[in-house]
Amino acid sequence: MTPTVEAIRRSVEEHSSFVSRLRSEIARVIVGQQYMIDRLLVGMLANGHVLVEGVPGLAKTTAVKTLAQSMACKFSRIQFTPDLLPADLVGTLVYSPKDGEFSTKKGPIFGNVILADEINRAPAKVQSALLEAMQERQVTIGENTFPIEEPFMVMATQNPIEQEGTYPLPEAQVDRFMLKLKVSYPTRTEEREIMDRVKMLHEPTVTPVVSKDEILEAREVVDQIYVDDKAKNYIVDIVQATRNPGAFDLDMGHLIEYGASPRATIYLQQAARALAFLQGEGNVFPNDVKQVALDVLRHRVIITYEAEAEDMTSEDILRRILDTVPVP
């Protein structure tokens, strides 16, 4: 028997009590950046990975480390560099002369929350090794395959592409990330508070306020959140408009090289469910879809050279689509 929206909402209330504790604990360390923290929680609850783009020094690394410590999860930080090898990421076989046998040495990918710092600094081989583990949620070392323990979430950061010495992620690989966030500078008030609060010699301690089991239980509740036909049709309309804008009276066909894939439709529904969970709702409203649409789609819509010549980005195109596609 399918549970009612009211029953789902009660279940959401019961299993989302940790959210306020988690936000309070993170706020002890991170000033502002509410958008980034909320989207990290959406990624964790929706069982997706997050790509964050922003200049250095915006607390991207600190935010994900604080999130992992608040959840009593195993945290691994991997600094991507041009000389990094796939074995440095996933692990390797180590030969013991004493025993005459190989033993498996697991790499830092075997964690719950993985920070892939400056992912566009490493060559394609290393990027592919990470993205394969993200997709398959398992790693093969020698002849043995090892599952990665849940919850498992990768947050990758990258500097803006125009900076030198980077290997931009191919579009097909970027598509593996559920969300792509663009982090901006703090406001004047937030920056003043940062200056008052930060003590360089004393790193704040973070107390775990939620267990891994609570996160896994919350994910199951997220999967049950009701999405009615109107919201589903709205999701499909948005994605379809990126492929065939003319059908929605949008004269943008010459600006879009490739629209969003069906994976975008799946991720958009799941991210909207996670956002509804964070807001204590038992069903998805069209506004939930609209709020996460830009984060789910900005890296999935490939623009033409003509759009670049007109100084347009995929975000500009998506904002026009979201403004035009009727909200049910």
N, C-alpha and C positions, 0 to 999 in steps of 0.2 A: 504493500500500500504506500502510495506517494505521500510524504508528510505535507501538511498545509504550510503556507507561508508563515502563519503565526507560530506553528511548532518549530519551524526552522529559525525564526527570529529568537525564540526562547533558547534554542540550542546555541545560537550565536552569542547571546548575552552570557550564557553559562561558560562558554569556552573562550570568550574574548576579554575576560577580566584582566588577563596579563598585559594587554596592550597598553593600558594607562601606566602600569608599573614600568614597562619597558621604555616607553617614551620619557618618563620621568628620570629613569636611570641614565638614558642617553643624553638628556638635556643637562645633566650634571657635568658632562664633558664637552658636548658640542653646543655652541651658541648659534641659534638660527638654523639655516639649512633644513627647514622643516619639509620642504618639497623632496629633497634627496632622501631623508630618513623615511618619510611615508612611502616613497617608491621602493626603497630597499625592503620595507616590510611587505609591500605588495608582492615583490619578487619572491620573498621567502615563503609567504602564504600560498602563492599560486604555483610554487614548485618551478620557478623560472630563474634565469640568470640575468644579470644586469650589467650593461656597459655604460660607463660614466665618462663623459668628456668634459674637460675643464683645465684651466691653466694650473700649474703647481701651486700648492699652498692654500687650497680651499677646504682642507680637512676631509678629503675623500678617503684617504687611508685611515685616518683617525676614526671616522664615522663607522666604517665597516668593522674595524677592530673592536670598537666599543660595542657594536651590535653583537658580535660573536661572544664577547666576554659577558654581556648581559644575559645571553641565552645559555650559558654553561656549555658552549659548543667548542669543538676543537678548531682553532683558527690557524691558517697557514698563509703567510705572505710570501709571494714569489716575485722577486724583482726581475723583470724581463730585460735582458741586455742582448746586444748583437751576437755575443759568443755563447749564449745559453744553448744547451743541447736538450733534445726530448727526454733523455734519461735523467737529467737534472730535475725534471718535472714529474715523471711518472714512476721513476725508480729503475733498478737494473739488477742483474744477477752478479753476485760477488763470489769469486772462487776462493775456497779455503784450502791451502796446500796441506794443512794438517789432516783434514777429513777427506780430501780429494773430491769434494762435492761443491756444487753451486748452491748458494742460499739467496733468497730474494730480499733485496733491500728496497722497501717501498719509499716512494718519493713524497713530496709535500702535497701532492694532489689528493692524498688520502686524508682529507679533513672534512669538516662540516661546512665551514665558511672559508672560501678560498679568495684571497685578494691577488689578482693578477695585475701587478702594478706596471703601468706603462706597457701594455700588451703590444702596442705598435712599435716597440723598440726591438723586438725579437723577430728573427726570420720566419718564413712560412712553415718550416718543419715543426718548430716549437709551437707556433700558433695552432697548427693542425692537431698536434698531440693533445693540447688542452681542449680544443673544441670537440674532439672525438670523445674524450672522457666526459665532457658536459652532456653530449647527446646520448651516449650509450650507458652512462653511469656505471661504467666498469673499465678496468685497465688490464691489458694483457702484457705480462712480463715473461719472456721466454715462452714456455708451453702452458703456463698457468694464467687463468683469468680471475681477477679479483674484483668483486663488487665493491662499489663505494658506498659507505654507510650513509643512510638518510638521517636527518635532513642534509641535503647537499646543495650548496649554492655558490656560484662563481660570480664575483663582482670584479670586472675588469675595468681598469682606468686607462685612458689614453689622452695624450696631449693633443691639442689641435693639429690637424694634418699639416698645416703650413710650416710647422716647426721642422728643422732639419734633422736628418738621421733617423727617420721613421720608416716603417714598413706598413703601409695602410692595409687594414684587414679587407680581404675581398668581400664583395657583397654577399656571396653565398654563405660565407662564414659568419658575417655579421648577423645574418638572419637567424642564427642559433640563439641569439640573445632575445629574451622576451621583451626587455625594455632597454631603450637607450636614453640616458638622461643628459641634459646639458646643465652643468652647475655654474652659477654666476657668483659674482662677488657679494659679500654681505652688505647690508645697509649701513648707514653711518652709525645708527644707534647700536647695532649688533657689533660693529667693529670696535666701538668704544668699550662695550662690555667684554669683548675678547681681550682687549688690552688690560682691563682691570683684573680679569679672572686668571689669565695664564701665568703660571709660575714655571719658568723654564727648568728649575731644579727639582720640582716636585710634580711628578705625573699623577693625575688623579686616579684613585683606585675605583674599579668598577665591580659592583656586586652582582652575581648572577640572580636574576629575578624570575626567570622562566626556564623550564627544563626542555630537553629535546622531545620528550614524550608529549608535552603540552603543545609544542609546535606541530607535531605529526597529527595529533588529535584535531587541532585547529584546521589543518589542511583538509581533513576529511569533512569537516563542517563546511568549509569553503566550497568543496565539490557539490554539496547539497543545496547551495543557495539557488533559489528559483530565478530563472530567466524566462520571462514570458515571450510570446511570439512577436510582440511589438519591438521589444528590445533586441531580439535575435534578428529581426528584419532590418532594424536600424544598423546593427553591426555589419550585416551583409551589404547593405546599401553603401556604407562608408567605404568598405573594401572594394566593392564593384566600381565606385566612382573614381578610384585610383587607376583602374584599368580602362574604363570606358567613360570618361568624364562627359562626353557628348550626350549620353543617355540622361544626364542630370542637368542639361542646359549649361554645361560648363565648357567654355571655349579654351581648353587647356591640353588637348590631345597632343599638340606640337611641343609641349613642355615636359611630358612624361615619357621616358624611355621604357620603363617597366613599372607596372603597378605592384601592389602588395600580393604576396602568395597566400594560399589557403591557410598556411601556418599562422598568418596574421589574424585571420578570422578566429581561429582556436584560441590564440593568445589574448586577443582583445576581450573575448567572453570571460576567460579565466581571470584576467587582470581586473575586469569590472567586478567580478564576484569577490575577489580579494579586497577591493576597495569598499564594497558594500559591507563586508565582514568588519573592516576597520571602523566603519561608521555605525556598526550595530544593527544593520538591516538584514532582513531575511530574504530579500529579493533585490534584483538589479534594476535600477532606474536608468532611463536613457542618459541622464546627466552623469551617471557613473561611467558610462561608456565614453561620453564626450571628454571627461576629465583625463582618462588614460589613453585616449586615441593617439594623441601626438607622440607620447612616449613609446607606444607599441609600433607606430607606423613610420616615424621619421627616418629610420635607417632601412626601411623596406621599399620606399618609393625612390626609384632611380630617375634622375632628371636628365634631360637632353642637353647637348651643347648650346642649343638655342636658349634654353632656360638660364644656363650659366652666363651666356652673353648678355642676357637681360638682368643679370645680378639677382636671380631668384634662387631660393633654396627649396628643398623638399618641404620644409616647415611652412614656407609661404603658400605653397600649393595646398598643403593639408589644411591650413587655416581657412582657405577659400572653400575647400570641400566641406569642412565642418560647418561653415557659415551658410552653405547652400543646401546641403542634404537636409530635408525636413526632419525635425525631431518629433517622434510620435507622442 
